[in-house]
């Protein structure tokens, strides 16, 4: 098995689990942090898969995710700032 693919699998399994736990439980700020961290880990996993498979389309997808994920976090933060606590 290719080392890039093995690294991507370990990151996906080991890294996204705690992000899901953060995203499902706790207060809103912790959930938002879990979402942002999950997007970052997913972008890294997609870059590793692009390297392992030699497909440039995965690289494009990872770079799009890396650009859009912080913007999505800002939108959610703006949405949550207007809520009454």
PyMOL Python script that loads the backbone (N, CA, C, O; Angstrom):
from pymol import cmd

cmd.read_pdbstr("""\
ATOM      1  N   UNK A   1       0.845  -1.185   0.000  1.00  0.00           N
ATOM      2  CA  UNK A   1       0.000   0.000   0.000  1.00  0.00           C
ATOM      3  C   UNK A   1       0.887   1.243   0.000  1.00  0.00           C
ATOM      4  O   UNK A   1       1.936   1.273   0.643  1.00  0.00           O
ATOM      5  N   UNK A   2       0.464   2.231  -0.705  1.00  0.00           N
ATOM      6  CA  UNK A   2       1.215   3.465  -0.827  1.00  0.00           C
ATOM      7  C   UNK A   2       1.256   4.202   0.514  1.00  0.00           C
ATOM      8  O   UNK A   2       0.258   4.226   1.234  1.00  0.00           O
ATOM      9  N   UNK A   3       2.392   4.798   0.852  1.00  0.00           N
ATOM     10  CA  UNK A   3       2.542   5.495   2.126  1.00  0.00           C
ATOM     11  C   UNK A   3       1.638   6.723   2.206  1.00  0.00           C
ATOM     12  O   UNK A   3       1.163   7.070   3.288  1.00  0.00           O
ATOM     13  N   UNK A   4       1.393   7.387   1.070  1.00  0.00           N
ATOM     14  CA  UNK A   4       0.509   8.549   1.077  1.00  0.00           C
ATOM     15  C   UNK A   4      -0.909   8.144   1.445  1.00  0.00           C
ATOM     16  O   UNK A   4      -1.588   8.836   2.204  1.00  0.00           O
ATOM     17  N   UNK A   5      -1.347   7.019   0.901  1.00  0.00           N
ATOM     18  CA  UNK A   5      -2.708   6.565   1.172  1.00  0.00           C
ATOM     19  C   UNK A   5      -2.867   6.109   2.619  1.00  0.00           C
ATOM     20  O   UNK A   5      -3.901   6.345   3.244  1.00  0.00           O
ATOM     21  N   UNK A   6      -1.849   5.465   3.134  1.00  0.00           N
ATOM     22  CA  UNK A   6      -1.890   5.029   4.523  1.00  0.00           C
ATOM     23  C   UNK A   6      -1.928   6.228   5.467  1.00  0.00           C
ATOM     24  O   UNK A   6      -2.665   6.220   6.453  1.00  0.00           O
ATOM     25  N   UNK A   7      -1.145   7.245   5.172  1.00  0.00           N
ATOM     26  CA  UNK A   7      -1.150   8.456   5.989  1.00  0.00           C
ATOM     27  C   UNK A   7      -2.504   9.146   5.921  1.00  0.00           C
ATOM     28  O   UNK A   7      -3.000   9.632   6.937  1.00  0.00           O
ATOM     29  N   UNK A   8      -3.104   9.195   4.745  1.00  0.00           N
ATOM     30  CA  UNK A   8      -4.426   9.811   4.602  1.00  0.00           C
ATOM     31  C   UNK A   8      -5.474   9.051   5.392  1.00  0.00           C
ATOM     32  O   UNK A   8      -6.342   9.656   6.022  1.00  0.00           O
ATOM     33  N   UNK A   9      -5.397   7.720   5.360  1.00  0.00           N
ATOM     34  CA  UNK A   9      -6.365   6.913   6.105  1.00  0.00           C
ATOM     35  C   UNK A   9      -6.217   7.113   7.609  1.00  0.00           C
ATOM     36  O   UNK A   9      -7.217   7.226   8.318  1.00  0.00           O
ATOM     37  N   UNK A  10      -4.990   7.158   8.099  1.00  0.00           N
ATOM     38  CA  UNK A  10      -4.756   7.361   9.533  1.00  0.00           C
ATOM     39  C   UNK A  10      -5.252   8.741   9.960  1.00  0.00           C
ATOM     40  O   UNK A  10      -5.880   8.874  11.010  1.00  0.00           O
ATOM     41  N   UNK A  11      -4.976   9.761   9.160  1.00  0.00           N
ATOM     42  CA  UNK A  11      -5.450  11.105   9.485  1.00  0.00           C
ATOM     43  C   UNK A  11      -6.974  11.181   9.464  1.00  0.00           C
ATOM     44  O   UNK A  11      -7.584  11.806  10.332  1.00  0.00           O
ATOM     45  N   UNK A  12      -7.574  10.554   8.484  1.00  0.00           N
ATOM     46  CA  UNK A  12      -9.032  10.607   8.380  1.00  0.00           C
ATOM     47  C   UNK A  12      -9.691   9.912   9.565  1.00  0.00           C
ATOM     48  O   UNK A  12     -10.643  10.435  10.143  1.00  0.00           O
ATOM     49  N   UNK A  13      -9.192   8.744   9.923  1.00  0.00           N
ATOM     50  CA  UNK A  13      -9.796   7.986  11.021  1.00  0.00           C
ATOM     51  C   UNK A  13      -9.453   8.602  12.374  1.00  0.00           C
ATOM     52  O   UNK A  13     -10.330   8.797  13.215  1.00  0.00           O
ATOM     53  N   UNK A  14      -8.177   8.905  12.575  1.00  0.00           N
ATOM     54  CA  UNK A  14      -7.750   9.412  13.875  1.00  0.00           C
ATOM     55  C   UNK A  14      -8.046  10.874  14.104  1.00  0.00           C
ATOM     56  O   UNK A  14      -8.217  11.294  15.248  1.00  0.00           O
ATOM     57  N   UNK A  15      -8.111  11.659  13.049  1.00  0.00           N
ATOM     58  CA  UNK A  15      -8.294  13.089  13.210  1.00  0.00           C
ATOM     59  C   UNK A  15      -9.739  13.552  13.170  1.00  0.00           C
ATOM     60  O   UNK A  15     -10.102  14.512  13.848  1.00  0.00           O
ATOM     61  N   UNK A  16     -10.564  12.880  12.384  1.00  0.00           N
ATOM     62  CA  UNK A  16     -11.938  13.324  12.253  1.00  0.00           C
ATOM     63  C   UNK A  16     -12.832  12.845  13.394  1.00  0.00           C
ATOM     64  O   UNK A  16     -13.888  13.430  13.636  1.00  0.00           O
ATOM     65  N   UNK A  17     -12.428  11.800  14.091  1.00  0.00           N
ATOM     66  CA  UNK A  17     -13.220  11.304  15.229  1.00  0.00           C
ATOM     67  C   UNK A  17     -13.382  12.341  16.329  1.00  0.00           C
ATOM     68  O   UNK A  17     -14.510  12.638  16.722  1.00  0.00           O
ATOM     69  N   UNK A  18     -12.286  12.902  16.838  1.00  0.00           N
ATOM     70  CA  UNK A  18     -12.431  13.952  17.864  1.00  0.00           C
ATOM     71  C   UNK A  18     -13.161  15.191  17.342  1.00  0.00           C
ATOM     72  O   UNK A  18     -13.860  15.859  18.104  1.00  0.00           O
ATOM     73  N   UNK A  19     -13.009  15.501  16.066  1.00  0.00           N
ATOM     74  CA  UNK A  19     -13.728  16.652  15.508  1.00  0.00           C
ATOM     75  C   UNK A  19     -15.235  16.409  15.522  1.00  0.00           C
ATOM     76  O   UNK A  19     -16.016  17.320  15.797  1.00  0.00           O
ATOM     77  N   UNK A  20     -15.632  15.185  15.225  1.00  0.00           N
ATOM     78  CA  UNK A  20     -17.053  14.854  15.276  1.00  0.00           C
ATOM     79  C   UNK A  20     -17.588  14.930  16.694  1.00  0.00           C
ATOM     80  O   UNK A  20     -18.705  15.399  16.914  1.00  0.00           O
ATOM     81  N   UNK A  21     -16.804  14.476  17.653  1.00  0.00           N
ATOM     82  CA  UNK A  21     -17.226  14.581  19.046  1.00  0.00           C
ATOM     83  C   UNK A  21     -17.361  16.040  19.469  1.00  0.00           C
ATOM     84  O   UNK A  21     -18.311  16.400  20.164  1.00  0.00           O
ATOM     85  N   UNK A  22     -16.426  16.874  19.058  1.00  0.00           N
ATOM     86  CA  UNK A  22     -16.521  18.306  19.355  1.00  0.00           C
ATOM     87  C   UNK A  22     -17.741  18.918  18.674  1.00  0.00           C
ATOM     88  O   UNK A  22     -18.426  19.760  19.255  1.00  0.00           O
ATOM     89  N   UNK A  23     -18.003  18.501  17.468  1.00  0.00           N
ATOM     90  CA  UNK A  23     -19.116  19.069  16.716  1.00  0.00           C
ATOM     91  C   UNK A  23     -20.482  18.648  17.201  1.00  0.00           C
ATOM     92  O   UNK A  23     -21.467  19.348  16.963  1.00  0.00           O
ATOM     93  N   UNK A  24     -20.561  17.520  17.874  1.00  0.00           N
ATOM     94  CA  UNK A  24     -21.859  17.018  18.320  1.00  0.00           C
ATOM     95  C   UNK A  24     -22.214  17.404  19.748  1.00  0.00           C
ATOM     96  O   UNK A  24     -23.394  17.454  20.095  1.00  0.00           O
ATOM     97  N   UNK A  25     -21.232  17.673  20.568  1.00  0.00           N
ATOM     98  CA  UNK A  25     -21.489  17.938  21.985  1.00  0.00           C
ATOM     99  C   UNK A  25     -20.832  19.243  22.401  1.00  0.00           C
ATOM    100  O   UNK A  25     -19.850  19.682  21.804  1.00  0.00           O
ATOM    101  N   UNK A  26     -21.387  19.845  23.423  1.00  0.00           N
ATOM    102  CA  UNK A  26     -20.764  21.034  23.980  1.00  0.00           C
ATOM    103  C   UNK A  26     -21.438  22.312  23.535  1.00  0.00           C
ATOM    104  O   UNK A  26     -22.495  22.304  22.905  1.00  0.00           O
ATOM    105  N   UNK A  27     -20.790  23.413  23.885  1.00  0.00           N
ATOM    106  CA  UNK A  27     -21.357  24.711  23.554  1.00  0.00           C
ATOM    107  C   UNK A  27     -21.059  25.072  22.107  1.00  0.00           C
ATOM    108  O   UNK A  27     -20.300  24.390  21.419  1.00  0.00           O
ATOM    109  N   UNK A  28     -21.665  26.141  21.671  1.00  0.00           N
ATOM    110  CA  UNK A  28     -21.628  26.508  20.256  1.00  0.00           C
ATOM    111  C   UNK A  28     -20.208  26.810  19.783  1.00  0.00           C
ATOM    112  O   UNK A  28     -19.843  26.432  18.670  1.00  0.00           O
ATOM    113  N   UNK A  29     -19.405  27.479  20.598  1.00  0.00           N
ATOM    114  CA  UNK A  29     -18.052  27.832  20.180  1.00  0.00           C
ATOM    115  C   UNK A  29     -17.194  26.585  19.968  1.00  0.00           C
ATOM    116  O   UNK A  29     -16.380  26.536  19.046  1.00  0.00           O
ATOM    117  N   UNK A  30     -17.377  25.588  20.816  1.00  0.00           N
ATOM    118  CA  UNK A  30     -16.624  24.336  20.654  1.00  0.00           C
ATOM    119  C   UNK A  30     -17.075  23.584  19.402  1.00  0.00           C
ATOM    120  O   UNK A  30     -16.252  22.982  18.711  1.00  0.00           O
ATOM    121  N   UNK A  31     -18.344  23.614  19.112  1.00  0.00           N
ATOM    122  CA  UNK A  31     -18.848  22.973  17.900  1.00  0.00           C
ATOM    123  C   UNK A  31     -18.277  23.634  16.652  1.00  0.00           C
ATOM    124  O   UNK A  31     -17.901  22.963  15.692  1.00  0.00           O
ATOM    125  N   UNK A  32     -18.220  24.957  16.684  1.00  0.00           N
ATOM    126  CA  UNK A  32     -17.669  25.694  15.553  1.00  0.00           C
ATOM    127  C   UNK A  32     -16.184  25.398  15.366  1.00  0.00           C
ATOM    128  O   UNK A  32     -15.705  25.281  14.238  1.00  0.00           O
ATOM    129  N   UNK A  33     -15.463  25.280  16.468  1.00  0.00           N
ATOM    130  CA  UNK A  33     -14.041  24.920  16.384  1.00  0.00           C
ATOM    131  C   UNK A  33     -13.869  23.512  15.817  1.00  0.00           C
ATOM    132  O   UNK A  33     -12.959  23.270  15.024  1.00  0.00           O
ATOM    133  N   UNK A  34     -14.735  22.585  16.218  1.00  0.00           N
ATOM    134  CA  UNK A  34     -14.689  21.229  15.673  1.00  0.00           C
ATOM    135  C   UNK A  34     -14.964  21.196  14.183  1.00  0.00           C
ATOM    136  O   UNK A  34     -14.329  20.441  13.446  1.00  0.00           O
ATOM    137  N   UNK A  35     -15.902  22.007  13.737  1.00  0.00           N
ATOM    138  CA  UNK A  35     -16.213  22.090  12.313  1.00  0.00           C
ATOM    139  C   UNK A  35     -15.024  22.635  11.523  1.00  0.00           C
ATOM    140  O   UNK A  35     -14.684  22.111  10.462  1.00  0.00           O
ATOM    141  N   UNK A  36     -14.401  23.676  12.040  1.00  0.00           N
ATOM    142  CA  UNK A  36     -13.262  24.285  11.355  1.00  0.00           C
ATOM    143  C   UNK A  36     -12.073  23.319  11.299  1.00  0.00           C
ATOM    144  O   UNK A  36     -11.399  23.214  10.274  1.00  0.00           O
ATOM    145  N   UNK A  37     -11.825  22.620  12.401  1.00  0.00           N
ATOM    146  CA  UNK A  37     -10.728  21.651  12.425  1.00  0.00           C
ATOM    147  C   UNK A  37     -11.012  20.473  11.491  1.00  0.00           C
ATOM    148  O   UNK A  37     -10.096  19.971  10.839  1.00  0.00           O
ATOM    149  N   UNK A  38     -12.253  20.033  11.420  1.00  0.00           N
ATOM    150  CA  UNK A  38     -12.611  18.942  10.509  1.00  0.00           C
ATOM    151  C   UNK A  38     -12.391  19.340   9.055  1.00  0.00           C
ATOM    152  O   UNK A  38     -11.945  18.521   8.250  1.00  0.00           O
ATOM    153  N   UNK A  39     -12.696  20.580   8.711  1.00  0.00           N
ATOM    154  CA  UNK A  39     -12.467  21.044   7.339  1.00  0.00           C
ATOM    155  C   UNK A  39     -10.981  21.070   7.016  1.00  0.00           C
ATOM    156  O   UNK A  39     -10.579  20.725   5.905  1.00  0.00           O
ATOM    157  N   UNK A  40     -10.164  21.479   7.984  1.00  0.00           N
ATOM    158  CA  UNK A  40      -8.724  21.509   7.766  1.00  0.00           C
ATOM    159  C   UNK A  40      -8.166  20.104   7.582  1.00  0.00           C
ATOM    160  O   UNK A  40      -7.361  19.869   6.681  1.00  0.00           O
ATOM    161  N   UNK A  41      -8.585  19.178   8.421  1.00  0.00           N
ATOM    162  CA  UNK A  41      -8.111  17.796   8.309  1.00  0.00           C
ATOM    163  C   UNK A  41      -8.572  17.179   6.993  1.00  0.00           C
ATOM    164  O   UNK A  41      -7.818  16.444   6.356  1.00  0.00           O
ATOM    165  N   UNK A  42      -9.798  17.471   6.583  1.00  0.00           N
ATOM    166  CA  UNK A  42     -10.300  16.938   5.320  1.00  0.00           C
ATOM    167  C   UNK A  42      -9.493  17.472   4.140  1.00  0.00           C
ATOM    168  O   UNK A  42      -9.218  16.733   3.194  1.00  0.00           O
ATOM    169  N   UNK A  43      -9.117  18.737   4.186  1.00  0.00           N
ATOM    170  CA  UNK A  43      -8.294  19.300   3.105  1.00  0.00           C
ATOM    171  C   UNK A  43      -6.938  18.608   3.047  1.00  0.00           C
ATOM    172  O   UNK A  43      -6.440  18.313   1.961  1.00  0.00           O
ATOM    173  N   UNK A  44      -6.335  18.344   4.214  1.00  0.00           N
ATOM    174  CA  UNK A  44      -5.039  17.656   4.241  1.00  0.00           C
ATOM    175  C   UNK A  44      -5.181  16.225   3.718  1.00  0.00           C
ATOM    176  O   UNK A  44      -4.325  15.749   2.972  1.00  0.00           O
ATOM    177  N   UNK A  45      -6.242  15.551   4.100  1.00  0.00           N
ATOM    178  CA  UNK A  45      -6.473  14.180   3.619  1.00  0.00           C
ATOM    179  C   UNK A  45      -6.651  14.174   2.101  1.00  0.00           C
ATOM    180  O   UNK A  45      -6.120  13.295   1.422  1.00  0.00           O
ATOM    181  N   UNK A  46      -7.388  15.141   1.564  1.00  0.00           N
ATOM    182  CA  UNK A  46      -7.562  15.211   0.116  1.00  0.00           C
ATOM    183  C   UNK A  46      -6.248  15.493  -0.606  1.00  0.00           C
ATOM    184  O   UNK A  46      -6.012  14.955  -1.688  1.00  0.00           O
ATOM    185  N   UNK A  47      -5.395  16.326  -0.027  1.00  0.00           N
ATOM    186  CA  UNK A  47      -4.081  16.557  -0.631  1.00  0.00           C
ATOM    187  C   UNK A  47      -3.226  15.297  -0.625  1.00  0.00           C
ATOM    188  O   UNK A  47      -2.519  15.013  -1.591  1.00  0.00           O
ATOM    189  N   UNK A  48      -3.295  14.542   0.471  1.00  0.00           N
ATOM    190  CA  UNK A  48      -2.537  13.286   0.523  1.00  0.00           C
ATOM    191  C   UNK A  48      -3.076  12.268  -0.476  1.00  0.00           C
ATOM    192  O   UNK A  48      -2.303  11.545  -1.106  1.00  0.00           O
ATOM    193  N   UNK A  49      -4.392  12.209  -0.622  1.00  0.00           N
ATOM    194  CA  UNK A  49      -4.981  11.301  -1.612  1.00  0.00           C
ATOM    195  C   UNK A  49      -4.614  11.723  -3.034  1.00  0.00           C
ATOM    196  O   UNK A  49      -4.380  10.874  -3.894  1.00  0.00           O
ATOM    197  N   UNK A  50      -4.565  13.023  -3.280  1.00  0.00           N
ATOM    198  CA  UNK A  50      -4.148  13.504  -4.604  1.00  0.00           C
ATOM    199  C   UNK A  50      -2.720  13.088  -4.906  1.00  0.00           C
ATOM    200  O   UNK A  50      -2.397  12.709  -6.032  1.00  0.00           O
ATOM    201  N   UNK A  51      -1.872  13.160  -3.899  1.00  0.00           N
ATOM    202  CA  UNK A  51      -0.480  12.748  -4.084  1.00  0.00           C
ATOM    203  C   UNK A  51      -0.385  11.230  -4.291  1.00  0.00           C
ATOM    204  O   UNK A  51       0.384  10.751  -5.126  1.00  0.00           O
ATOM    205  N   UNK A  52      -1.171  10.495  -3.524  1.00  0.00           N
ATOM    206  CA  UNK A  52      -1.114   9.035  -3.612  1.00  0.00           C
ATOM    207  C   UNK A  52      -1.656   8.492  -4.928  1.00  0.00           C
ATOM    208  O   UNK A  52      -1.080   7.573  -5.510  1.00  0.00           O
ATOM    209  N   UNK A  53      -2.765   9.060  -5.397  1.00  0.00           N
ATOM    210  CA  UNK A  53      -3.376   8.584  -6.632  1.00  0.00           C
ATOM    211  C   UNK A  53      -2.850   9.304  -7.874  1.00  0.00           C
ATOM    212  O   UNK A  53      -3.072   8.848  -8.996  1.00  0.00           O
ATOM    213  N   UNK A  54      -2.158  10.417  -7.679  1.00  0.00           N
ATOM    214  CA  UNK A  54      -1.655  11.182  -8.813  1.00  0.00           C
ATOM    215  C   UNK A  54      -2.750  11.882  -9.589  1.00  0.00           C
ATOM    216  O   UNK A  54      -2.646  12.025 -10.807  1.00  0.00           O
ATOM    217  N   UNK A  55      -3.796  12.322  -8.913  1.00  0.00           N
ATOM    218  CA  UNK A  55      -4.936  12.983  -9.558  1.00  0.00           C
ATOM    219  C   UNK A  55      -4.972  14.450  -9.162  1.00  0.00           C
ATOM    220  O   UNK A  55      -5.059  14.770  -7.977  1.00  0.00           O
ATOM    221  N   UNK A  56      -4.907  15.334 -10.130  1.00  0.00           N
ATOM    222  CA  UNK A  56      -4.903  16.765  -9.831  1.00  0.00           C
ATOM    223  C   UNK A  56      -6.277  17.284  -9.426  1.00  0.00           C
ATOM    224  O   UNK A  56      -6.373  18.330  -8.784  1.00  0.00           O
ATOM    225  N   UNK A  57      -7.336  16.576  -9.787  1.00  0.00           N
ATOM    226  CA  UNK A  57      -8.668  17.048  -9.413  1.00  0.00           C
ATOM    227  C   UNK A  57      -8.856  17.019  -7.899  1.00  0.00           C
ATOM    228  O   UNK A  57      -9.577  17.857  -7.357  1.00  0.00           O
ATOM    229  N   UNK A  58      -8.224  16.075  -7.207  1.00  0.00           N
ATOM    230  CA  UNK A  58      -8.296  16.048  -5.746  1.00  0.00           C
ATOM    231  C   UNK A  58      -7.564  17.245  -5.150  1.00  0.00           C
ATOM    232  O   UNK A  58      -7.979  17.775  -4.119  1.00  0.00           O
ATOM    233  N   UNK A  59      -6.496  17.666  -5.783  1.00  0.00           N
ATOM    234  CA  UNK A  59      -5.777  18.840  -5.307  1.00  0.00           C
ATOM    235  C   UNK A  59      -6.640  20.088  -5.448  1.00  0.00           C
ATOM    236  O   UNK A  59      -6.676  20.925  -4.545  1.00  0.00           O
ATOM    237  N   UNK A  60      -7.333  20.216  -6.574  1.00  0.00           N
ATOM    238  CA  UNK A  60      -8.226  21.355  -6.770  1.00  0.00           C
ATOM    239  C   UNK A  60      -9.327  21.371  -5.718  1.00  0.00           C
ATOM    240  O   UNK A  60      -9.661  22.426  -5.180  1.00  0.00           O
ATOM    241  N   UNK A  61      -9.882  20.216  -5.430  1.00  0.00           N
ATOM    242  CA  UNK A  61     -10.935  20.120  -4.428  1.00  0.00           C
ATOM    243  C   UNK A  61     -10.411  20.492  -3.042  1.00  0.00           C
ATOM    244  O   UNK A  61     -11.089  21.193  -2.291  1.00  0.00           O
ATOM    245  N   UNK A  62      -9.224  20.032  -2.705  1.00  0.00           N
ATOM    246  CA  UNK A  62      -8.640  20.347  -1.398  1.00  0.00           C
ATOM    247  C   UNK A  62      -8.356  21.838  -1.267  1.00  0.00           C
ATOM    248  O   UNK A  62      -8.580  22.419  -0.206  1.00  0.00           O
ATOM    249  N   UNK A  63      -7.867  22.459  -2.329  1.00  0.00           N
ATOM    250  CA  UNK A  63      -7.586  23.891  -2.283  1.00  0.00           C
ATOM    251  C   UNK A  63      -8.873  24.708  -2.210  1.00  0.00           C
ATOM    252  O   UNK A  63      -8.919  25.731  -1.526  1.00  0.00           O
ATOM    253  N   UNK A  64      -9.915  24.267  -2.907  1.00  0.00           N
ATOM    254  CA  UNK A  64     -11.212  24.938  -2.792  1.00  0.00           C
ATOM    255  C   UNK A  64     -11.752  24.841  -1.375  1.00  0.00           C
ATOM    256  O   UNK A  64     -12.263  25.821  -0.831  1.00  0.00           O
ATOM    257  N   UNK A  65     -11.641  23.676  -0.783  1.00  0.00           N
ATOM    258  CA  UNK A  65     -12.095  23.487   0.596  1.00  0.00           C
ATOM    259  C   UNK A  65     -11.287  24.344   1.562  1.00  0.00           C
ATOM    260  O   UNK A  65     -11.845  24.913   2.501  1.00  0.00           O
ATOM    261  N   UNK A  66      -9.995  24.441   1.343  1.00  0.00           N
ATOM    262  CA  UNK A  66      -9.148  25.244   2.228  1.00  0.00           C
ATOM    263  C   UNK A  66      -9.507  26.722   2.147  1.00  0.00           C
ATOM    264  O   UNK A  66      -9.354  27.445   3.132  1.00  0.00           O
ATOM    265  N   UNK A  67      -9.980  27.182   0.998  1.00  0.00           N
ATOM    266  CA  UNK A  67     -10.362  28.586   0.852  1.00  0.00           C
ATOM    267  C   UNK A  67     -11.773  28.837   1.393  1.00  0.00           C
ATOM    268  O   UNK A  67     -12.021  29.865   2.024  1.00  0.00           O
ATOM    269  N   UNK A  68     -12.692  27.905   1.151  1.00  0.00           N
ATOM    270  CA  UNK A  68     -14.083  28.133   1.517  1.00  0.00           C
ATOM    271  C   UNK A  68     -14.410  27.800   2.972  1.00  0.00           C
ATOM    272  O   UNK A  68     -15.369  28.346   3.517  1.00  0.00           O
ATOM    273  N   UNK A  69     -13.649  26.931   3.609  1.00  0.00           N
ATOM    274  CA  UNK A  69     -13.957  26.535   4.983  1.00  0.00           C
ATOM    275  C   UNK A  69     -13.863  27.702   5.970  1.00  0.00           C
ATOM    276  O   UNK A  69     -14.773  27.860   6.785  1.00  0.00           O
ATOM    277  N   UNK A  70     -12.815  28.525   5.940  1.00  0.00           N
ATOM    278  CA  UNK A  70     -12.804  29.671   6.860  1.00  0.00           C
ATOM    279  C   UNK A  70     -13.932  30.670   6.569  1.00  0.00           C
ATOM    280  O   UNK A  70     -14.459  31.291   7.492  1.00  0.00           O
ATOM    281  N   UNK A  71     -14.300  30.826   5.306  1.00  0.00           N
ATOM    282  CA  UNK A  71     -15.414  31.709   4.973  1.00  0.00           C
ATOM    283  C   UNK A  71     -16.715  31.158   5.554  1.00  0.00           C
ATOM    284  O   UNK A  71     -17.542  31.919   6.056  1.00  0.00           O
ATOM    285  N   UNK A  72     -16.896  29.855   5.488  1.00  0.00           N
ATOM    286  CA  UNK A  72     -18.071  29.236   6.094  1.00  0.00           C
ATOM    287  C   UNK A  72     -18.092  29.407   7.602  1.00  0.00           C
ATOM    288  O   UNK A  72     -19.151  29.612   8.194  1.00  0.00           O
ATOM    289  N   UNK A  73     -16.929  29.323   8.219  1.00  0.00           N
ATOM    290  CA  UNK A  73     -16.837  29.538   9.657  1.00  0.00           C
ATOM    291  C   UNK A  73     -17.230  30.965  10.017  1.00  0.00           C
ATOM    292  O   UNK A  73     -17.915  31.192  11.014  1.00  0.00           O
ATOM    293  N   UNK A  74     -16.799  31.921   9.210  1.00  0.00           N
ATOM    294  CA  UNK A  74     -17.177  33.318   9.457  1.00  0.00           C
ATOM    295  C   UNK A  74     -18.677  33.535   9.288  1.00  0.00           C
ATOM    296  O   UNK A  74     -19.277  34.306  10.036  1.00  0.00           O
ATOM    297  N   UNK A  75     -19.281  32.871   8.324  1.00  0.00           N
ATOM    298  CA  UNK A  75     -20.725  32.988   8.125  1.00  0.00           C
ATOM    299  C   UNK A  75     -21.466  32.415   9.319  1.00  0.00           C
ATOM    300  O   UNK A  75     -22.410  33.032   9.813  1.00  0.00           O
ATOM    301  N   UNK A  76     -21.053  31.235   9.796  1.00  0.00           N
ATOM    302  CA  UNK A  76     -21.696  30.648  10.968  1.00  0.00           C
ATOM    303  C   UNK A  76     -21.505  31.518  12.199  1.00  0.00           C
ATOM    304  O   UNK A  76     -22.424  31.655  13.007  1.00  0.00           O
ATOM    305  N   UNK A  77     -20.333  32.104  12.354  1.00  0.00           N
ATOM    306  CA  UNK A  77     -20.061  32.969  13.494  1.00  0.00           C
ATOM    307  C   UNK A  77     -20.959  34.203  13.442  1.00  0.00           C
ATOM    308  O   UNK A  77     -21.513  34.624  14.458  1.00  0.00           O
ATOM    309  N   UNK A  78     -21.094  34.766  12.270  1.00  0.00           N
ATOM    310  CA  UNK A  78     -21.985  35.930  12.108  1.00  0.00           C
ATOM    311  C   UNK A  78     -23.424  35.552  12.416  1.00  0.00           C
ATOM    312  O   UNK A  78     -24.145  36.321  13.052  1.00  0.00           O
ATOM    313  N   UNK A  79     -23.848  34.381  11.972  1.00  0.00           N
ATOM    314  CA  UNK A  79     -25.197  33.911  12.238  1.00  0.00           C
ATOM    315  C   UNK A  79     -25.425  33.713  13.736  1.00  0.00           C
ATOM    316  O   UNK A  79     -26.468  34.091  14.270  1.00  0.00           O
ATOM    317  N   UNK A  80     -24.444  33.121  14.402  1.00  0.00           N
ATOM    318  CA  UNK A  80     -24.588  32.846  15.828  1.00  0.00           C
ATOM    319  C   UNK A  80     -24.461  34.104  16.671  1.00  0.00           C
ATOM    320  O   UNK A  80     -24.980  34.137  17.787  1.00  0.00           O
ATOM    321  N   UNK A  81     -23.796  35.133  16.183  1.00  0.00           N
ATOM    322  CA  UNK A  81     -23.626  36.365  16.949  1.00  0.00           C
ATOM    323  C   UNK A  81     -24.961  37.092  17.090  1.00  0.00           C
ATOM    324  O   UNK A  81     -25.159  37.812  18.069  1.00  0.00           O
ATOM    325  N   UNK A  82     -25.857  36.929  16.166  1.00  0.00           N
ATOM    326  CA  UNK A  82     -27.151  37.587  16.239  1.00  0.00           C
ATOM    327  C   UNK A  82     -28.147  36.886  17.133  1.00  0.00           C
ATOM    328  O   UNK A  82     -29.215  37.432  17.408  1.00  0.00           O
ATOM    329  N   UNK A  83     -27.826  35.698  17.590  1.00  0.00           N
ATOM    330  CA  UNK A  83     -28.740  34.916  18.438  1.00  0.00           C
ATOM    331  C   UNK A  83     -28.731  35.410  19.865  1.00  0.00           C
ATOM    332  O   UNK A  83     -27.704  35.865  20.370  1.00  0.00           O
ATOM    333  N   UNK A  84     -29.868  35.320  20.509  1.00  0.00           N
ATOM    334  CA  UNK A  84     -29.962  35.624  21.937  1.00  0.00           C
ATOM    335  C   UNK A  84     -29.483  34.422  22.720  1.00  0.00           C
ATOM    336  O   UNK A  84     -29.828  33.286  22.393  1.00  0.00           O
ATOM    337  N   UNK A  85     -28.690  34.660  23.753  1.00  0.00           N
ATOM    338  CA  UNK A  85     -28.172  33.560  24.569  1.00  0.00           C
ATOM    339  C   UNK A  85     -28.960  33.427  25.834  1.00  0.00           C
ATOM    340  O   UNK A  85     -28.672  32.554  26.652  1.00  0.00           O
TER     341      UNK A  85
END
""", "prot")
cmd.dss("prot")
cmd.show_as("cartoon", "prot")
cmd.util.cbc("prot")
cmd.orient("prot")
